[in-house]
Amino acid sequence: MVALSLPAAAAVAVFGSLYGAAARGFLGVPLTLASSLLVYSGALQFAVVALLGAGATTLPLLLTAGVLNLRHLVLGAALRSRFASGPLRRALLAFFLVDETFGFAIAAGNAAEPRAVGAATERTLLYSGLTLYVAWLVGTVVGVLGGGLAAVEHLAGAIFPVLFIGLASLAVTRRSHVVRALAAALLTAAVALLLPDLRMLAPVVAGVVVALPGGDR
C-alpha cells in the first residue's frame, strides 16, 4: 500500500512546484518554503496565493483557512475509530492527514485483519504522509528555484482528476468498481490531454462512466 503512494507523490511534487512558482512572487522565498514546511495543505496554500493576488486582507485569509480545513473534522472522525494509539500519537499523525493519505489509510485498514486494523491504518498514514510531505517540499523548492508555471501547469491539469479517481479505486473491493475507476481515469486523462478546452468537464464525464449500471462482481 505504501508503494502505491509513489505515483501520488509524483503528482504532489508537480503541484508543489506549481505552488512554489506561484507563491514566490507574493510571499518571497523564505515564507513560501516555510508555508510548505509548516502548513502542508495544498488547497489552502493555493487559495492563500489567489487571495493575496486579489488583495485580500487578514480576515478573508483566516476565514478561508477555517472553511477549507473543516473537512479534516470529517476525515479525522472516520479514522478515529480505527486508531489503536493514544491522543498524543493521534495528534502527531494528524499533521499528515490529507485527502490522499486518508484514502491510503482507509484502504489499508480495510485490507487488514480485524486485530491489525489500527496498526495498519496508523502505519500507512505515517509512511504515505511522510512520502507525500517530502514530495510537496521538494516540489515547492523546485518551483521556487525556477521550475516555472508554464513547464508543469499543463501536466498538472491532466493528472489532478486522475489522481483522485485512482485513490477512489483503492477503497473499493469489487472488481467491477476497480475496472470502472481505471476506465474513468483513462478517459479523464485522454480528454484533458487531447481536448484541453474541455478539461473541466472531464471529471464529470468520468463520474457518469463510473455510475453507469452494470454488474457488481
LONU-459495 format. One record per residue (C-alpha): residue number from 1; z, x, y. Coordinates in steps of 0.2 Angstrom, whole numbers, plus 5000, padded with zeros to 4 digits. Layout:
% residues N
+-----+------+------+-------+
! num !   up ! east ! north !
+-----+------+------+-------+
! NUM !    Z !    X !     Y !
...
+-----+------+------+-------+
% end
This chain:
% residues 217
+-----+------+------+-------+
! num !   up ! east ! north !
+-----+------+------+-------+
!   1 ! 5000 ! 5000 !  5000 !
!   2 ! 5004 ! 5014 !  5012 !
!   3 ! 4987 ! 5022 !  5008 !
!   4 ! 4979 ! 5006 !  5014 !
!   5 ! 4986 ! 5009 !  5031 !
!   6 ! 4975 ! 5024 !  5034 !
!   7 ! 4959 ! 5013 !  5039 !
!   8 ! 4971 ! 5003 !  5050 !
!   9 ! 4977 ! 5020 !  5058 !
!  10 ! 4959 ! 5025 !  5062 !
!  11 ! 4956 ! 5008 !  5071 !
!  12 ! 4973 ! 5010 !  5080 !
!  13 ! 4968 ! 5028 !  5086 !
!  14 ! 4952 ! 5021 !  5093 !
!  15 ! 4961 ! 5008 !  5103 !
!  16 ! 4974 ! 5021 !  5108 !
!  17 ! 4960 ! 5032 !  5115 !
!  18 ! 4954 ! 5016 !  5125 !
!  19 ! 4971 ! 5014 !  5132 !
!  20 ! 4974 ! 5032 !  5137 !
!  21 ! 4957 ! 5032 !  5146 !
!  22 ! 4960 ! 5016 !  5155 !
!  23 ! 4979 ! 5019 !  5159 !
!  24 ! 4977 ! 5037 !  5166 !
!  25 ! 4970 ! 5031 !  5182 !
!  26 ! 4984 ! 5018 !  5185 !
!  27 ! 4999 ! 5027 !  5178 !
!  28 ! 4995 ! 5045 !  5178 !
!  29 ! 4995 ! 5057 !  5163 !
!  30 ! 5014 ! 5058 !  5161 !
!  31 ! 5018 ! 5039 !  5162 !
!  32 ! 5003 ! 5035 !  5151 !
!  33 ! 5009 ! 5046 !  5137 !
!  34 ! 5027 ! 5040 !  5139 !
!  35 ! 5022 ! 5022 !  5138 !
!  36 ! 5014 ! 5025 !  5121 !
!  37 ! 5029 ! 5036 !  5115 !
!  38 ! 5042 ! 5023 !  5121 !
!  39 ! 5034 ! 5006 !  5121 !
!  40 ! 5022 ! 5006 !  5107 !
!  41 ! 5014 ! 4989 !  5110 !
!  42 ! 4996 ! 4990 !  5112 !
!  43 ! 4994 ! 4972 !  5118 !
!  44 ! 5007 ! 4974 !  5131 !
!  45 ! 5001 ! 4991 !  5137 !
!  46 ! 4983 ! 4985 !  5139 !
!  47 ! 4990 ! 4969 !  5148 !
!  48 ! 5000 ! 4980 !  5160 !
!  49 ! 4985 ! 4991 !  5164 !
!  50 ! 4975 ! 4975 !  5168 !
!  51 ! 4989 ! 4968 !  5179 !
!  52 ! 4990 ! 4984 !  5188 !
!  53 ! 4972 ! 4984 !  5191 !
!  54 ! 4973 ! 4967 !  5199 !
!  55 ! 4988 ! 4972 !  5210 !
!  56 ! 5002 ! 4963 !  5201 !
!  57 ! 5020 ! 4966 !  5206 !
!  58 ! 5035 ! 4969 !  5195 !
!  59 ! 5039 ! 4951 !  5191 !
!  60 ! 5022 ! 4947 !  5183 !
!  61 ! 5023 ! 4963 !  5173 !
!  62 ! 5041 ! 4958 !  5166 !
!  63 ! 5036 ! 4940 !  5163 !
!  64 ! 5020 ! 4946 !  5153 !
!  65 ! 5031 ! 4958 !  5143 !
!  66 ! 5043 ! 4944 !  5138 !
!  67 ! 5029 ! 4932 !  5133 !
!  68 ! 5018 ! 4944 !  5124 !
!  69 ! 5033 ! 4950 !  5114 !
!  70 ! 5040 ! 4933 !  5109 !
!  71 ! 5030 ! 4934 !  5093 !
!  72 ! 5041 ! 4948 !  5087 !
!  73 ! 5055 ! 4935 !  5085 !
!  74 ! 5045 ! 4926 !  5073 !
!  75 ! 5039 ! 4942 !  5064 !
!  76 ! 5057 ! 4948 !  5063 !
!  77 ! 5064 ! 4932 !  5056 !
!  78 ! 5051 ! 4932 !  5042 !
!  79 ! 5056 ! 4949 !  5037 !
!  80 ! 5074 ! 4947 !  5039 !
!  81 ! 5077 ! 4938 !  5023 !
!  82 ! 5068 ! 4952 !  5014 !
!  83 ! 5078 ! 4966 !  5020 !
!  84 ! 5092 ! 4974 !  5010 !
!  85 ! 5099 ! 4985 !  5023 !
!  86 ! 5112 ! 4983 !  5037 !
!  87 ! 5110 ! 4979 !  5055 !
!  88 ! 5108 ! 4997 !  5061 !
!  89 ! 5094 ! 5001 !  5049 !
!  90 ! 5085 ! 4985 !  5053 !
!  91 ! 5086 ! 4989 !  5072 !
!  92 ! 5078 ! 5006 !  5069 !
!  93 ! 5064 ! 4998 !  5058 !
!  94 ! 5061 ! 4985 !  5072 !
!  95 ! 5053 ! 4998 !  5083 !
!  96 ! 5039 ! 4999 !  5070 !
!  97 ! 5036 ! 4981 !  5069 !
!  98 ! 5019 ! 4977 !  5075 !
!  99 ! 5006 ! 4965 !  5068 !
! 100 ! 4998 ! 4977 !  5056 !
! 101 ! 5014 ! 4984 !  5049 !
! 102 ! 5021 ! 4966 !  5047 !
! 103 ! 5006 ! 4962 !  5036 !
! 104 ! 5008 ! 4978 !  5026 !
! 105 ! 5027 ! 4975 !  5024 !
! 106 ! 5024 ! 4956 !  5018 !
! 107 ! 5011 ! 4961 !  5006 !
! 108 ! 5022 ! 4975 !  4999 !
! 109 ! 5036 ! 4963 !  4997 !
! 110 ! 5025 ! 4950 !  4988 !
! 111 ! 5019 ! 4963 !  4976 !
! 112 ! 5036 ! 4970 !  4971 !
! 113 ! 5048 ! 4964 !  4958 !
! 114 ! 5061 ! 4952 !  4964 !
! 115 ! 5075 ! 4965 !  4964 !
! 116 ! 5064 ! 4978 !  4973 !
! 117 ! 5058 ! 4967 !  4987 !
! 118 ! 5070 ! 4973 !  5000 !
! 119 ! 5066 ! 4992 !  4996 !
! 120 ! 5048 ! 4989 !  4996 !
! 121 ! 5047 ! 4979 !  5012 !
! 122 ! 5058 ! 4992 !  5021 !
! 123 ! 5049 ! 5007 !  5014 !
! 124 ! 5032 ! 5000 !  5018 !
! 125 ! 5037 ! 4995 !  5036 !
! 126 ! 5043 ! 5013 !  5039 !
! 127 ! 5029 ! 5023 !  5032 !
! 128 ! 5015 ! 5012 !  5038 !
! 129 ! 5024 ! 5011 !  5055 !
! 130 ! 5025 ! 5029 !  5057 !
! 131 ! 5007 ! 5031 !  5052 !
! 132 ! 5001 ! 5019 !  5065 !
! 133 ! 5013 ! 5026 !  5078 !
! 134 ! 5006 ! 5043 !  5076 !
! 135 ! 4988 ! 5036 !  5076 !
! 136 ! 4992 ! 5027 !  5093 !
! 137 ! 5000 ! 5043 !  5101 !
! 138 ! 4985 ! 5054 !  5095 !
! 139 ! 4973 ! 5041 !  5102 !
! 140 ! 4982 ! 5040 !  5118 !
! 141 ! 4981 ! 5059 !  5120 !
! 142 ! 4963 ! 5059 !  5116 !
! 143 ! 4959 ! 5046 !  5129 !
! 144 ! 4970 ! 5054 !  5142 !
! 145 ! 4961 ! 5071 !  5139 !
! 146 ! 4944 ! 5064 !  5142 !
! 147 ! 4939 ! 5053 !  5127 !
! 148 ! 4932 ! 5041 !  5139 !
! 149 ! 4930 ! 5022 !  5138 !
! 150 ! 4911 ! 5022 !  5135 !
! 151 ! 4912 ! 5033 !  5120 !
! 152 ! 4923 ! 5021 !  5110 !
! 153 ! 4923 ! 5004 !  5118 !
! 154 ! 4908 ! 4998 !  5108 !
! 155 ! 4916 ! 5003 !  5091 !
! 156 ! 4932 ! 4996 !  5096 !
! 157 ! 4925 ! 4979 !  5099 !
! 158 ! 4917 ! 4979 !  5082 !
! 159 ! 4931 ! 4984 !  5072 !
! 160 ! 4945 ! 4974 !  5080 !
! 161 ! 4942 ! 4957 !  5072 !
! 162 ! 4938 ! 4966 !  5056 !
! 163 ! 4955 ! 4975 !  5056 !
! 164 ! 4964 ! 4958 !  5056 !
! 165 ! 4953 ! 4950 !  5043 !
! 166 ! 4956 ! 4965 !  5032 !
! 167 ! 4975 ! 4963 !  5035 !
! 168 ! 4974 ! 4945 !  5030 !
! 169 ! 4966 ! 4949 !  5014 !
! 170 ! 4981 ! 4960 !  5009 !
! 171 ! 4993 ! 4945 !  5010 !
! 172 ! 4983 ! 4934 !  4998 !
! 173 ! 4985 ! 4933 !  4979 !
! 174 ! 4969 ! 4923 !  4974 !
! 175 ! 4953 ! 4932 !  4970 !
! 176 ! 4943 ! 4919 !  4979 !
! 177 ! 4953 ! 4922 !  4995 !
! 178 ! 4950 ! 4940 !  4995 !
! 179 ! 4932 ! 4938 !  4992 !
! 180 ! 4931 ! 4926 !  5007 !
! 181 ! 4941 ! 4938 !  5018 !
! 182 ! 4930 ! 4953 !  5014 !
! 183 ! 4914 ! 4942 !  5017 !
! 184 ! 4921 ! 4937 !  5034 !
! 185 ! 4925 ! 4955 !  5038 !
! 186 ! 4907 ! 4960 !  5034 !
! 187 ! 4900 ! 4945 !  5044 !
! 188 ! 4910 ! 4949 !  5059 !
! 189 ! 4905 ! 4967 !  5059 !
! 190 ! 4887 ! 4963 !  5057 !
! 191 ! 4887 ! 4950 !  5072 !
! 192 ! 4897 ! 4962 !  5083 !
! 193 ! 4885 ! 4977 !  5080 !
! 194 ! 4869 ! 4968 !  5079 !
! 195 ! 4872 ! 4954 !  5092 !
! 196 ! 4884 ! 4961 !  5104 !
! 197 ! 4882 ! 4947 !  5116 !
! 198 ! 4889 ! 4935 !  5103 !
! 199 ! 4904 ! 4947 !  5098 !
! 200 ! 4917 ! 4935 !  5105 !
! 201 ! 4911 ! 4921 !  5093 !
! 202 ! 4911 ! 4932 !  5078 !
! 203 ! 4929 ! 4929 !  5073 !
! 204 ! 4926 ! 4910 !  5075 !
! 205 ! 4911 ! 4911 !  5063 !
! 206 ! 4922 ! 4921 !  5051 !
! 207 ! 4936 ! 4909 !  5051 !
! 208 ! 4924 ! 4895 !  5047 !
! 209 ! 4917 ! 4905 !  5032 !
! 210 ! 4935 ! 4908 !  5026 !
! 211 ! 4939 ! 4890 !  5027 !
! 212 ! 4924 ! 4883 !  5018 !
! 213 ! 4929 ! 4873 !  5002 !
! 214 ! 4927 ! 4881 !  4986 !
! 215 ! 4936 ! 4887 !  4970 !
! 216 ! 4954 ! 4894 !  4971 !
! 217 ! 4953 ! 4906 !  4956 !
+-----+------+------+-------+
% end
